[in-house]
Amino acid sequence: MREHKFHRLLQRQMKNAGILENEIIPDKYLKLLSSINTAYLEADQSRYIIERSMEISSQEMQALRDVLQKEKEIIQAVISDGFCVIDPFWKITSINETGANILCSAKETVVGKLFNEIFTLYEELDDEFIEKGITFFQEQCSASRIYHCEKGQIKTSHGVMRPISFSINPLPLINNKIFSGAVLIFRDISKQLESENLLKSSLKAAQESNKSKAQFLANMSHEIRTPMNGILGMLQLLMHTHLDDTQRNYANKSFECANSLLRIIGDILDFSKIEAGKVEFENKEFNLKREAESWLLFFSTQAKEKNIKINLTFDKTIPDNVKGDVFRIRQVLNNLVNNAIKFTPSQGLINIVISLKKSYINQIVLQFAVEDSGIGIKEELQGKIFEVFSQADESTTREYGGTGLGLAICKHLVNLMGGEITVTSSVGKGSVFSFTLLLEKADKDIPHQTVSYMVNPIPQFNANILLVEDNPVNQSVVNDMLKTLGCEIDIAETGKQALLAMQNAKYDLILLDCHMPDMDGFSVTREIRELEKQTNVKEKNIIVALTANTQKGTKERCFSVGMDDYLSKPVNYSHLCTVLCKHLTFL
């Protein structure tokens, strides 16, 4: 008798059916029972696999939850901002370490508390901190609006106010209508505010420093030009006296040297202004062709001493009237032409070429070129001549002099006007310095003003003039210049003396120093104009400013207070004549 080992469930079924395991079972039934037994065994194995899989999946899911929780804690820990999660009932469900530190609290003392029990937030509005309560935030979140405050405060657990920025971000609504919670992100901005305050203090200090530099430059200009006015003025007076050839030669050379010194001083002051960022530019209408003709006349006078010929080529397609800073353009051209005269030998030639490069609806691009037949510049040295304190080589400095500032100033001024300056040169053949500028087309025609330089013969004026000047040397210079022009002069050393003198006499013209210790020329002018208004005078006094301050804006300030004209120191004899011719009749 064969014994058969069946599955426990099959055994139970066979027992219920009255079949015993030790009974002899026919083969055909034995095969059936074997198949059923195999099915039970396979089912057990499948169930084991399923149960084991479920067990393993549960373990892995738990492990995954643990990993995610750890990653969440790590992320919250490394976030530099405070991070707080709020549930639909405005209860705090989590907060990171940074947020707890900002609140000066432990995380476990915060989690589980209501939002308004922990957070008291303020926002700065019009220099005042206004509290933002929970009702305000509930309204924002209910409307699915993110609220951000750039500058606010939070009250810590110690009751101390700490500067923060914060934003509250609502989570997605449940079924698009039920509030599901929010996230509050907040940052300590104490260091940021310290940096901003430090930056503001540094900026204020820099502005004060620049203001001091500007004042220093103005003072330096005044202090240097005042003695130069005496030197150049006396030399001009000397040159108008009876001198023999040797004496005249000495006087001319002295005058040339003094002018060279004045140019060097001007270069140094200009460069200082550029370095301090105090260069200002005008954008006024002027007639370019007339200006170019006056420049040619001025340059020709200088070139005549070396027997150098200067030609001007002016493009006829250039509009007559343009807008720009004519003073700065003349300054750049003056530097370039002075260099050309310096480095061009006797019998040489200089060409000034002004041409139109591009024309737009309201603007034009002009090129100004100065061509000379001078000594030229080596190709390897051309790249550095626009650098500060740089010249072509040391031998040039020894032979021709100069500070090496002129071309550097030209480059800075042209660049600041939005242009570009270049040079091409060949040794022994000459150089071409050119610069381009973008200028505006003027809206209207500029009326022509005729200027007469009456130097030879010297004009004579039957005029009574009040000279207001506190410096004895300048008094002497201008006084003697005016005497050679046939004027009667009264001198006042202060502004108050000038006002007193005007009460006792009528003057055809007043030469008024702008910078005097007790009452400056601007105050004196305002006082004079106010007195004229009160007395209803028919003819106003003619007031001409005298100043050694060449800072930008000085001339405009003179006109703004009511002055009629302007003379810079050192006073040039021909310029003085021109001003007198403009305002007085001469014999």
C-alpha positions, 0 to 999 in steps of 0.5 A: 500500500502506498502512502500519499502526502497531500496538502493539508487543505486537500487532506481535509476535503478527502476526510470530509468525503470519507477517503482515508490517506492510507486507502488504495486509490485507483490510478485515474483518481490518484492523478486527479488528486495529484493535480489538485495537490499541485495546485494547492502547493502552487497557491501557497507559494504565490500567496507567500510571494504576495505576502512577502512582497507586501511586507517588503513594500511596507518596509521600503515605504517606511524607509522612503518616508524616513528618507524624505523626512530627513531630506525635508529637515536637511533642506529646511536646515540649510535654507538661509531664510526662515521657513514656516508651514501653516495648516488650514486652521492657521496652526504651525505644523513645522518651522526650520532652524533658521526661522526658530533662530530668528524668533529666538525660540526652540522649534518644539516650542513653536510647532503646534501653536497658532500663527498669531501666538508666535508671529507679530509682523510689521511693515514699514510704510512712510517711515512708520511700522504698521502691524499686519495682523492675522486677519490681513493675512487670512484675507490675502490667502483666501484670495490666493494672493502672495503678499511680500514685504521688503522692509518690515519687523518681527517681534522675537520671543524676547520682545525685541524688534528684528528687521526682516523681509517676509512673504506669505504664500498660500498653498493651492486651494482644496477644490479651488475654494477651500483654504489648505494652508500657507507657507511663511518665508522670512529673512533677517535683514539686519546685515543688509541694512547695516551694509546699506547704511554703510554704503549711504555713509560712504556715498555721502563721504564721497560726495563731500570729498568731491565737493571739497575737491571741486572747491579746492580746484576753484580756490586753486584756480583763483589763487594761481590766476590772481598773481598770473593776472599781475604778471601778464597784465604788467607785461602787456602794459610794458609792451605798450610803452616806448621800448627799444628792440632789446627791451621789447624782445625781453618783454615779448619773451617774458609774455610768452613764458607767462602764457606758457605757464598759464597754459600748463596751470590750465592743463593741470586744473582741467585734468584735476577736474576730469579726474574728480568727475567735475567736467560739465558740458553745455548743449547750446546753439552756435554758428560753426562756420563763424566760430571756425573763422574766429578760431583761424584768426586766433591760431594764425596770430600764434602761428605767425610768430614761427612763420607757419601758414594755417589754412581752414577747409570747411565742408560746405554741406555742414549746416550753419547752425548746430548744438553742442559745447563750443567751448570744449570743442575750441579747447580740444582744437586749441590743444591740437593746433598748439601742438602742431605749431610747437612741432612744426618748423618755420615755413611749415604748413598746418591745415584745419579740416572740418568735414561732414561724415554722416547726416541724420534727421536731427543730428550730424557726425562731424570730423575735425582734423589738424594736419601738420608738416612737423616732425611726426611720431614713430609708429610704435609710440603713437599708441601711448601719446594719449596717456597721462604725462606721456609724450613721444619720447624724452628727447621731445620733452627736453627739446619742446617742453610740455607736461604730457597732459594736453592730449590726455585731456583732449582724449577725455573731453572727446570721449565725454562728448561721445566722440573718438580721437585718433592719430596717423603720423610719419616721421619727418612728414607730419601728423594728422590728429582727428576727432569725431563728434555727434552734434545736433542740428539747430532749430533756428538761425543764430544772429551774427554778432560782430566782434571788433578787436581794437588794439592798433590803434588803441581806442580811447574812451571818454568813460568814468569807470568804477573798478571794484577789486581787493587785490592791489596788484590787480588794481594796478594792472587793470587801472593802468590798462584803463588809463591807456584807454583814456578812462577815468577810474575810481577804485573800491576795495570792497563791495560795501565801498562800491555801493557807497561810491555809487551813491556819490557818482554816476559810472559808465561801467563797473568792473566788479571782482566776483570774489571779495572777502566781505561782500562778493560781486554776486551779492553786490550785483543783486544789491545794485539791481534791487536798488535800481528797481526801487528807484525806477532808473531808466538806464541800468548800470553796466556791470562786467564781472572780473573773476579768476574762477574758471570753473564751469557755471561761473559765467552762467552764475554771473549772468543769472544775478544780473551782470552784463558781461564777463572777463576772466583773469588774467585780464587780456588787454585785447579782451578788455578793449573788446568788452569796452567797445561792446558797451561804450562809445569810443572817440 
